[in-house]
Amino acid sequence: MKLSRRAALRLLGAGAAATLIPKPARGRVLRQGAGTRTTDIVIVGAGFAGLTAARALRAGGHKVVVLDARDRVGGRVKPGKLAGATVDLGGQWVGEKQTRLRALLKEYGIATTPQYATGRSLVEINGRILSGPGEDVSLGAAGDAALKVALSRIRALVSEVPLETPWTAPRAREWDAVTMAEWIERQTGNRDARTMLRMMVEGLYTAEPSQVSLLFFLSYVKSGGSLEELWGTEGGAQAYVVPGSMHQLAGRIGAELFDQLVLGSPVTALAQDASGVTVTSAAGSWRAGRVIVTIPLPLTARLLYEPALPPRRDALAQRSPMGSVIKYWVAYREPFWRRRGLSGEVSSDRPPTDGFYDGSPPDASVGRLVGFIEAESALALTGRPMEERRRLVVARIAELLGPEGADPIDYVDNDWPAEAWTRGCYGAFMGPGTLTTLGPALCEPFGRIHWAGTETSPVWSGYIEGAIASGERAAAEVMARPA
């Protein structure tokens, strides 16, 4: 049974406009009771890891089926609507050195534009609002000096961490026994430097510094190059945006794979034997030679496995919770902050918002701010009405950017901890003792079951780039093994 074009667009997500479908999209409505279907490889999850793996396997001549619990592709890249335009409620930025993502965007003819950063940015810290050109905001002579020393120490420690196997670092167990909160306290007595370091940890992991191990922090920084690159805009991980939304890319890949996609079909069980794997889902069962599981790391433990998941892999999934973030967009009639010489970039240590950026379209026809409620603040507001979060966010914008901030024309947010098939964002993190004892199980295949997803990538872990890299790696693993 064929799906209508309208239904195909709906399943691919709101970002999949007509221009994203290069040919008539076809799909199947699958019902349980049709018997067990067969294919070469089943991929669990239609985020960027799953989509990338499917592309690679299909190019290698393999038949694939991609199953996803959601009614759309993209995973943690999700489209939404703000003042009539499509915006990204999940991943959206393109880093300067994220070569795989940039190559895919180029292949599909999707343009990028630099993240707007003209003017002064603001840092709210310990009751003060500081300002500086671009991202160059001074904490004062003492604060700057203390922060410089701490960042230098981080660079030195990162250089000792092996990219692929951080648990083999010479001081891995020592570092994995310390939380980032403890490490920060030991580095400096300067209050502003301490607060800035804590803000960086919360911003990267959407978790409290007391929850993140030093070794995990160092390995994550290593995966993206440097802390300054991860935190930065110009030349950094937030260098570019995609006008019209990043979800365009997921939509186009999904359109090409449409016959292989089965959406709205959560997988419940994986049973493997010497000759293959039986995958049970809400849309029925498939028999395949191998399976690639790409869903968020902690959710992998919620599937039923026969035989049971190896204890170390199961323990790793249980001890790697998702970060907590609510991403919001606020629209205004114009980017009024620009008239005041402000870039729209704000970092704050005061709840509920940890900061925001200028997300206005290139023509500045409307003003848009995109920001985040993170860590404990997100957990305090998850599950609450969106209108309640709107009032809190808008009040803070008005305090930081001026009274015009109190008069938005639209607001939307995405409560990631409340999403059943994600349970948080941006990715999973690890507390003390996890990486050294369980890290080797992260990518180790379990018989005919292979693992992908951004958390499994040694490069750009936690980013779209990392998801793409993990999909490529898992596909290569599968193709290198006998059916």
C-alpha positions, 0 to 999 in steps of 0.5 A: 500500500502506497503512502500519499505524498502528504503522508510521506511529508508528515512522516519525514517531519515538518522540515521536509518541504516539497523541495526536499523530496527529489522524487515521489516518496513511497512507503509502506503501511505495515501491520503486525500479523504479516509474518516475519519479513527478511532483510540483510540488516536492520537498523534501529533508529532513524537519527543521523547515525541510522540514516548514515549507516543505511546510506552506506550499507545500501551503497554497498549493495545490502538490503536494509530496513530502518525502524524508528519509534517516532513518526519522523526521521532525524532523532535528536534533530527535530523541526518545529514552527516559530512565527510561521518558519521552520526552526530546529528544536534539536541539533542545529549548528555546524562546526568549522572542522565537522567535515562529514556533516559539511560534506553531506550538506554540500552533497545535498545542496543545502547552504550554511551561513555564519552564526551571527556574532556581530556586536557585543556579547553578554556574560551574567556571572555572580550578580554582574552583567559583563560585556565585550566585543564578539566572544571576548568578555573579560572577567577582570584581571584576576578572573581572566588570569585564573581562567587562563591557568585553568584552561591551560591545565585542561589542554595539558590533561587532554593531550594525555588522553588517547582519542579512541581509548581514553580509559587507557590514559596513564592517569585514567583511574585517578581522573575518573575518580574525580568529578568536575565540581571537585576538580574546579574547586581545586584549580582556583579560589577565584569565584568568577573563574570557578563559575565560568568553568561550571557554566562551560561544563553545564553548557556542554553536557547539560548536567551538573559538574558534580555529576560528570567525571574529569576523565569523561570531560577530558575525553569529550573535549578531546573528541572535539579538539579543544574546550575553546573550540567546543564552546566557541562560535567563530571557528568553533562548534557553533560556527554555522547554521542552516537557513531553513533548518538542519532537519532539511538534511535528515528529510532529504536522506529519509526521502531517498531511503523511504522504501526502507523506512518504517516509522512509528514502530518502536523496537521491543526485542532482539533475539539472535542465534547462530544464523541471524537476528529476529527484531520485534517491533510494533510493525511486526518482526524482521529477520536479518543477518545483523542489526545496528542499534543507534538509539541513545545509549541509556535507552539501549538497556530498555530493549529485551535481548535474547540471549541477555545483553552482556553485563558490562554493556548493560551496566554501561547503559544504566550508568550513562544518563542523558543530559537534561535540556529544554531548547527554546526559540523566541520570535520578535518583530525585529532583532532589536538587540542589534540596534543596541550593538549587541550580538544576541549571544548571552551566557548566564549563571542565573536560572532558568536560562543558561544562555541564548544566541541570535537565531534570526534569518539572514535577511533579519526579517524577524528577530529570533533568539534560540536558547537553552534551559539546562541541567537542574533548571531543565529538570525543575521545569520538565513536564511543566506547561510550555506557557510557564516556561515562556513567561520565565524565559521572556522575563529573563530576556527582557532583563538582559536585553531590554524592555522590548524583550518582554513583547515577543510575537511567538515562542516554542520549546522542546522538552527533551527530558520528557520525550519518551524515545530520547529522555534528554539531550544533547547526549549521555554523560558518565559519572565517576568510575564509569569510563574506566570500568565499562568504557571498552564495552561502548562499541564492542559488538554483541554477537550480530548486534552492533552499536552506533549513535553519537555517544559511541563516536571518538570524534565529535561525541555528542554532536551530529558529526559524531553521529555521522561518524558512528554510522559510517563506522558501524556500517563498515563493521557490518560489511567486514563480517560474514552474513 
